Amino acid sequence: MTHPIIDQLKGKLIVSCQALPGEPLYREEGGVMVLMAKAAIEAGAVGIRAQGVTDIKQIKEAFDVPVIGIIKKSYEGFDSYITVTMAEVDALVEAKSDIIALDATNRTRADGTIDDFVKAIKEKYPHQLLMADISTLEEGLHAEALGFDLIGTTMNGYTPYTKHQTEGPNFELMRQLVEKTHTPIVAEGKIHYPEELAEAFAQGVHTAVVGGAITRPYEIASRFMKVVPN
């Protein structure tokens, strides 16, 4: 039996609403991503993935939908940057993230091993739902063994050992995860077109996250600019 929040996401779309410092839509005081979330929810999205305490709090205050919370923070000498220490987890719990996503790849971490990190989170916050952002089937199987509540293909194509696998979404990885695990699978990463989303659901995934194709106008405009004559 799965958690009611996870049941709520089944067969539905989550929209990622994120802006980082240096991006056109980033504002330290927030106010922009909550409007992106409003548009996504009015279009039919049932959940939001958001980055940073300010945006998460504003979205949670404005809407009654599950929020997958992350904090992207780089640590010198380490590759992982999505929710990689307990400090980020503490902040995401305080912001009332329904689900906390974290890097569960095999890359070097700033806070020990992924095994120790997940154990520490579960001891401190035993009722907190956790999502594993993975890049390979092996990492997905390990995430299930660690007790993650959701497993997402988020990092496929973004780790050194997967960046040449596919240009678009890795449907084969989705299918393998669905077949070989009992954990709800989240299709995420490089889903740019509605037909790709349909193909992801056809693999049997539990839910899907689409971000840049909907909420990052700079990326959207850049794809169009590639075909504009010089």
C-alpha positions in Angstrom: 0.0 0.0 0.0 1.4 3.3 -1.1 1.2 6.7 0.6 -1.9 8.8 -0.3 0.3 11.6 -1.8 2.0 9.0 -4.1 -1.4 7.7 -5.0 -2.5 11.2 -5.9 0.3 11.5 -8.5 -0.5 8.2 -10.3 -0.9 8.7 -14.0 -0.7 12.5 -13.7 1.8 15.2 -14.5 4.1 17.1 -12.2 5.6 20.4 -13.4 9.0 21.5 -12.3 9.1 25.3 -11.6 12.7 26.3 -10.9 14.9 29.2 -11.4 18.5 29.5 -10.2 20.6 32.6 -9.6 21.7 34.0 -12.9 18.7 32.8 -14.8 16.2 35.4 -16.2 13.3 34.3 -14.0 15.2 34.1 -10.7 14.3 36.5 -7.9 15.7 36.2 -4.5 12.4 37.3 -3.0 10.5 34.8 -5.1 7.2 35.6 -6.7 7.8 34.3 -10.1 7.8 30.5 -9.7 4.6 30.6 -7.7 3.0 32.1 -10.8 4.5 29.4 -13.0 3.0 26.9 -10.6 -0.4 28.6 -10.8 -0.3 28.3 -14.6 0.7 24.6 -14.4 -2.0 23.8 -11.9 -4.7 25.5 -13.8 -3.6 23.5 -16.9 -4.0 20.3 -14.9 -0.8 19.5 -13.2 -1.3 17.7 -9.9 2.1 18.4 -8.3 5.0 20.8 -8.5 8.7 20.2 -8.2 10.4 23.4 -6.8 13.9 24.5 -5.8 14.8 26.6 -2.8 13.0 27.4 0.4 11.4 30.7 -0.7 9.7 29.2 -3.8 8.6 26.1 -2.0 7.0 28.1 0.8 5.3 30.4 -1.5 3.9 27.5 -3.6 2.8 25.6 -0.5 1.0 28.7 0.9 -0.8 29.3 -2.4 -1.8 25.9 -3.5 -3.0 22.6 -2.0 -0.9 20.3 -4.2 2.1 18.0 -3.4 5.4 19.7 -3.8 8.7 17.8 -4.5 11.3 20.0 -2.8 15.0 20.2 -3.7 17.9 22.5 -2.9 20.6 22.8 -5.5 23.9 23.6 -3.9 27.4 22.8 -5.1 30.1 21.8 -2.8 33.7 22.2 -3.9 35.4 18.9 -4.8 32.1 17.0 -5.0 29.9 16.2 -8.0 26.4 15.9 -6.4 24.4 19.1 -6.0 20.8 18.1 -5.4 19.9 18.1 -1.7 23.3 16.6 -0.6 23.6 17.4 3.1 21.3 17.3 6.2 21.3 21.1 6.2 19.3 21.1 3.0 17.0 18.3 4.2 16.3 20.3 7.4 15.4 23.4 5.4 13.2 21.4 3.0 11.3 19.8 5.9 10.8 23.2 7.5 9.4 24.5 4.2 6.9 21.6 4.4 8.0 19.8 1.2 5.7 16.8 0.8 8.5 14.9 -1.0 12.2 15.6 -0.8 14.3 14.6 -3.8 18.0 14.0 -3.5 20.9 12.9 -5.7 21.1 9.1 -5.4 23.7 8.6 -8.1 27.1 6.9 -7.7 28.9 10.3 -7.9 31.1 11.6 -5.1 29.1 13.3 -2.3 29.8 16.0 0.3 28.1 14.2 3.2 29.4 10.5 3.2 27.7 7.7 1.3 24.2 7.7 0.0 23.5 4.7 2.3 24.5 6.6 5.4 22.7 9.8 4.3 19.4 8.1 3.7 19.7 6.2 7.0 20.3 9.4 8.8 17.3 11.1 7.1 15.0 8.3 8.0 16.1 8.3 11.6 15.6 12.0 11.9 12.4 12.3 9.8 10.8 8.8 9.7 7.6 10.0 8.0 9.2 12.1 5.3 8.7 10.9 1.7 11.9 10.6 -0.3 12.6 10.5 -4.0 15.8 9.2 -5.5 17.2 11.1 -8.5 19.1 8.4 -10.3 20.8 7.9 -13.7 21.2 4.2 -14.2 19.3 1.0 -13.5 21.9 -0.1 -11.0 21.4 3.2 -9.0 17.6 2.7 -9.2 17.9 -0.8 -7.8 20.1 0.4 -5.0 17.6 3.3 -4.3 14.9 0.7 -3.8 17.0 -1.3 -1.4 17.6 1.9 0.6 13.9 2.4 1.0 13.2 5.4 -1.3 9.5 6.1 -1.8 9.9 7.2 -5.4 12.6 6.7 -8.0 13.1 9.3 -10.8 15.2 9.1 -14.0 16.1 12.7 -13.3 19.9 12.4 -13.7 20.1 10.1 -16.7 22.2 11.9 -19.3 23.6 14.3 -16.7 26.2 12.0 -15.1 29.6 11.4 -16.8 28.8 7.7 -17.3 25.3 8.4 -18.9 25.7 11.6 -20.8 26.1 9.9 -24.2 23.3 7.4 -23.8 20.4 9.3 -25.4 19.7 12.8 -26.7 16.1 12.7 -25.3 14.3 10.8 -22.6 15.7 7.3 -21.8 12.5 5.2 -22.3 14.5 2.0 -22.0 15.7 2.9 -18.5 12.1 3.8 -17.5 10.9 0.4 -18.8 13.6 -1.5 -17.0 13.0 0.3 -13.7 9.2 -0.5 -13.9 10.0 -4.1 -14.7 12.7 -4.7 -12.1 11.5 -2.7 -9.1 8.3 -2.4 -6.9 8.8 1.3 -6.3 6.8 4.0 -8.1 8.9 5.3 -11.0 9.0 8.9 -12.0 9.8 9.8 -15.6 11.9 12.9 -15.5 14.6 14.5 -17.7 14.6 15.7 -21.3 10.9 15.4 -21.9 10.4 18.3 -24.3 7.3 17.3 -26.3 3.8 15.9 -25.5 4.5 12.8 -27.5 7.6 12.1 -25.4 5.5 12.3 -22.3 3.0 9.9 -23.8 5.8 7.5 -24.6 7.0 7.8 -21.0 3.6 6.8 -19.6 3.5 4.0 -22.1 6.5 2.4 -20.3 4.3 2.0 -17.2 5.8 4.8 -15.0 3.8 6.0 -12.0 4.1 9.7 -12.8 6.2 12.2 -14.8 7.9 15.5 -14.3 8.3 18.1 -17.1 10.2 21.3 -16.4 12.2 23.2 -18.9 9.8 22.6 -21.8 7.1 24.4 -19.8 8.6 26.7 -17.3 12.0 27.9 -18.6 11.3 30.4 -21.4 15.0 31.0 -22.0 15.5 27.3 -22.9 12.3 27.2 -25.0 13.4 30.4 -26.9 16.9 29.0 -27.4 15.5 25.9 -29.1 13.6 28.1 -31.6 16.7 30.3 -32.1 18.7 27.4 -33.4 16.7 27.4 -36.6 16.5 31.2 -37.1 18.6 32.1 -40.2 21.7 34.2 -39.3 
